[in-house]
Amino acid sequence: MTTSHLSALKSRHADLDEKIANEERRPCPDAAALASLKKQKLKIKEEMLAIA
C-alpha cells in the first residue's frame, strides 16, 4: 500500500469529518447517523495509522 492509498484514505477521512460537522450543525442531529459516521472515520484513521 503506497502513498496513493494513504492519500485516498486521508480524503475519505476529511469527507467524513465534513459530513459529521454538517450533521452536528443541523437543528436536530441524527444520533444514529452521527455514530455511524464516527465509526467509519475511526476505522479509516486506524487503517491510516497501520500503513503509515
C-alpha positions in Angstrom: 0.0 0.0 0.0 1.5 3.2 -1.2 1.1 6.9 -0.8 -1.8 6.9 -3.2 -3.7 4.6 -0.9 -2.9 6.8 2.1 -4.0 9.9 0.1 -7.3 8.2 -0.7 -7.8 7.3 3.0 -7.0 10.9 4.0 -9.5 12.2 1.5 -12.2 9.8 2.8 -11.4 10.8 6.4 -11.7 14.5 5.6 -15.0 13.8 3.8 -16.4 12.0 6.8 -15.2 14.8 9.0 -17.2 17.3 6.9 -20.3 15.1 7.0 -20.0 14.8 10.8 -19.7 18.6 11.1 -22.7 19.1 8.8 -24.8 16.7 10.8 -23.9 18.3 14.1 -24.9 21.7 12.8 -28.4 20.5 12.0 -31.2 21.7 14.4 -31.9 18.1 15.4 -28.9 15.9 14.6 -29.5 12.2 13.9 -27.6 10.4 16.7 -27.5 7.1 14.8 -26.1 8.7 11.6 -23.5 10.5 13.7 -22.5 7.3 15.4 -22.2 5.5 12.1 -20.1 8.3 10.5 -17.8 8.5 13.5 -17.3 4.7 13.4 -16.4 4.9 9.7 -14.0 7.7 10.4 -12.3 5.8 13.2 -11.8 2.7 11.0 -10.2 4.8 8.4 -8.0 6.5 10.9 -6.9 3.1 12.3 -6.1 1.9 8.8 -4.1 5.1 8.1 -2.1 4.5 11.3 -1.5 0.9 10.4 0.1 1.7 7.0 1.9 4.9 8.0 
